[in-house]
Amino acid sequence: MPDQSNQSMDRNETPPARLSLNATEYAFISAVADTMIPADDLSPSGTDCGVAVFGDRQLASAWGGGAKLYRDGPFDKGEPEQGYQLPMTPRAFFAVGIAEMNTWCIETYGATFDRLSGTDRTAALTALESGKAKIPSIGGKMFFDALLGIVMEGFFADPIYGGNRDKVSWAMIGFPGLPAFYGDKMDEWRGKPYVVPPKSITDLL
């Protein structure tokens, strides 16, 4: 996994250098993250939580390069329940999906996804999820599921991977984090909230 620092970043700091996504792709992922996770009383926006940074690092990693995918074919058209049946690496899959989604948004709304209003972004993602958005190479529903997955992973993963900045999602849901040695506290705290600051991998190094 690339650069696994856990340094907090405020709005005045320079974002981490992109490792995989180009500017257009990064803007797309950022807009998706902010649409799926808007800033509210519970947490900052998806971008402020580092979701786009997480996505960029994931796609730059061995996973993004398809290190554990079988890609020698043949690649016959499969059924939806068979899941991913394409020769593309995850990085190539996202590149194609972003390009085709932006093309559809231009044809439908007159602008790329990141330049749409919040209402139109929500409508565009709804169309993508239902398969109504034209993503001919990979299918809208499959691309939506991949976007939802990487956004959720970036929001809830350990901050060492670039997302969940300052462990905001863990604090929001009361998840204590990485340590798995709470057995001795079960009787003491049974039936009561166990409120402690969450710990990530970097807190234990």
C-alpha positions, -999 to 999 in steps of 0.1 A, spaced: 0 0 0 15 34 -9 22 62 16 3 53 47 8 84 67 -20 94 91 -15 131 92 -45 154 96 -51 180 69 -71 212 74 -86 232 46 -55 254 43 -31 226 38 -20 213 3 -38 180 -5 -15 149 -8 0 144 -43 -21 122 -65 -6 87 -71 -30 74 -98 -60 96 -106 -56 124 -130 -72 158 -122 -105 150 -140 -108 116 -123 -99 130 -89 -126 157 -93 -151 130 -102 -143 109 -72 -144 139 -49 -178 149 -62 -192 114 -58 -178 112 -22 -194 146 -13 -227 136 -28 -228 103 -10 -214 118 22 -225 154 24 -212 175 54 -238 175 82 -239 175 120 -225 140 122 -194 143 100 -175 164 75 -180 158 38 -166 127 21 -137 148 6 -129 164 39 -128 129 54 -101 119 29 -123 96 7 -108 108 -26 -72 104 -12 -81 68 -1 -95 60 -36 -64 74 -53 -41 53 -31 -61 22 -36 -61 25 -73 -24 31 -73 -18 0 -52 -13 -36 -62 -51 -40 -59 -56 -13 -85 -33 -31 -108 -53 -63 -106 -27 -82 -87 -51 -109 -75 -75 -109 -104 -75 -137 -130 -73 -118 -164 -62 -144 -189 -97 -150 -203 -118 -161 -220 -141 -133 -210 -176 -144 -220 -205 -123 -210 -216 -135 -176 -247 -131 -155 -251 -103 -130 -249 -126 -100 -214 -137 -112 -200 -103 -103 -169 -89 -120 -163 -106 -153 -141 -81 -172 -105 -82 -183 -98 -47 -169 -78 -40 -138 -97 -20 -111 -77 11 -122 -87 7 -158 -123 -1 -148 -126 32 -129 -109 52 -157 -134 39 -182 -164 43 -159 -154 79 -150 -149 89 -187 -182 73 -198 -201 87 -169 -188 122 -176 -198 118 -212 -233 108 -202 -235 138 -178 -225 162 -206 -251 147 -229 -278 148 -202 -270 178 -181 -245 198 -202 -215 194 -178 -192 168 -163 -204 152 -130 -182 174 -108 -196 206 -123 -233 196 -117 -255 210 -89 -260 189 -59 -295 180 -71 -283 169 -105 -254 149 -90 -279 130 -69 -302 124 -99 -272 113 -120 -261 88 -94 -296 75 -91 -297 70 -128 -263 52 -126 -275 29 -98 -307 20 -118 -287 13 -150 -304 42 -168 -271 61 -173 -253 50 -204 -220 33 -194 -216 10 -224 -183 -6 -216 -190 -18 -180 -226 -11 -172 -240 16 -149 -250 -6 -120 -216 -23 -118 -199 11 -119 -222 25 -92 -215 -5 -69 -178 0 -73 -181 37 -65 -202 30 -35 -177 4 -23 -147 26 -26 -165 56 -9 -176 35 20 -142 19 24 -126 53 23 -150 66 50 -147 37 74 -112 22 68 -83 27 91 -69 63 86 -35 49 77 -49 43 42 -57 80 36 -95 81 44 -115 84 76 -94 114 85 -91 120 122 -112 88 127 -143 108 123 -165 79 111 -154 57 139 -161 84 164 -195 90 148 -206 53 152 -188 47 185 -163 22 170 -132 19 193 -109 11 164 -82 -15 159 -74 -30 193 -91 -64 197 -86 -69 235 -118 -58 251 -127 -91 265 -118 -81 301 -142 -52 299 -173 -71 288 -187 -77 323 -179 -42 336 -195 -25 306 -223 -49 298 -255 -30 288 -237 3 290 -221 25 263 -183 20 261 -170 54 250 -133 57 243 -113 76 217 -108 52 187 -74 40 179 -59 33 144 -29 13 133 -7 43 136 -17 48 172 -2 14 180 31 17 161 
